[in-house]
Amino acid sequence: MSLNALLQNAIKQGIAAAGDTAISVTYKRVTLGAYDPATDALSVTTSDTTFTTFLYGLKDNEVDWFAGDLTMRKAIVNHADLGFVPTAEDWVEINGEAWEIKSVKAFPGTTGYILFLRKT
């Protein structure tokens, strides 16, 4: 078993160990399409991927865009649950509410990611 597979399995087991604190999240992957001169805008398509994770708080030294009145959290995502690299252009939906992805920190290889989220 490769190191990436071992790390992905560890992430999966960690999320499973969260038990009742784990939540379902819908990742909204944004793809920009062609420019439409009639509307003066790019067409936007979103594709949804649902996975289980848990949210936890940020430390003060982890954010340079901190604003005290915003709800901010981190989420651990297993790469195997997404199948692609998350970006800050995308967003997630948690309990029907939109959360902006402010930053993405990758684990070694393509094993997983920490999403830095801000409630919009």
N, C-alpha and C positions, 0 to 999 in steps of 0.2 A: 504494500500500500504506500502510495506516495505521500510526501509531507503535506502537500496541498489537501489531499483527501483526508488525512488525519486531522488537520486544522479545521476543515469544513465540518467534519464529524464532531469535533470538540465544540464548535459554535452551535451546531444543531442540538447537542446534548445540553449545553448551557441554557439555551432558550427553552428546551423541554423541561429543564429543572425549575424554571421560573414558575411553573404550575399555573395557578389562578391569576398570577400577575401578568402572564403573557397575553397579548392582545393581537387581534387581527388588523392588519394594515393593508390598504390598497395603494400600491405604488402607481402613480400616473406618469407614464413616460411620454414626454412631449416630443413630437416630430414636426418640424416646420416644413411646409410645402411650398408650392409656387406662389409667386406674388400675383395678386389680383388688382389690376389698376382701377377697376370699378369701385372697390372698397378701400383702396390704398392700404392694403394689409396683406400679410402672408397668411396662407391657410394653415391651420393648426390641427393636428390629429393627436389624440391621446390613446395610448393602449394601456390596459390595466393588468397588473400582476398582484395577486393577493398572497401575503405571507404572514407568519406569526413571529412576533418579536416582543420586546418589552422596552419601555421607556425609562430613562433615568436622567437625573439632573446634571447640569453642567457645572464645572468649577469656574470661578471668576476669571482665572487665568487662561481659560480655554477659548474665550471669545473676545474679539476686538470690536465687534459690532453690537455689544451689549446695550440693551435698553431695558431698564428695570421694570417697565410696565408690560413687557411681552412675556408670553409663556414660551420657554425654550426647553428642549429636551434632546437627548441623544437616543438613537436606536441602533442596535446591532443587527446587521443583515447578513445572512449566509449567502455567499455568491451562488450557490446551487439553487436557492429559492428565486433568484432573479434571472440568472443566466446572462447578464450584461452588467456593465459598469455604470453605477448610478451617477447622475450629474446634478449640478445645482440648478439647471434649467428645468428639472422635473419637480414634482411635488408629491406628497402623500396625503391620503385621506384617512383620518382616524375618527371613528364614531361619527361619521358624517361631516366632520370638520376638516377644512383644508390646512395643511401644514407645509410651509415653504422649506425646501432643502437649502440651507445656507452654505453648507460645506460638506465634503465627503472625505473621510480618512480611510485609506485602504489598509487592510492587513497584508502581511507578506504574501506574495504570489497573488493568485486570484481566489482567495479563500473567503473573504468577507469584508464588510465595510462598517464604519460608524457613520451614521447620518446625523448631522447637526441640524435640528429642526426648530423652526419658529412658527408658532401658531399665527395664522393670518386673520 
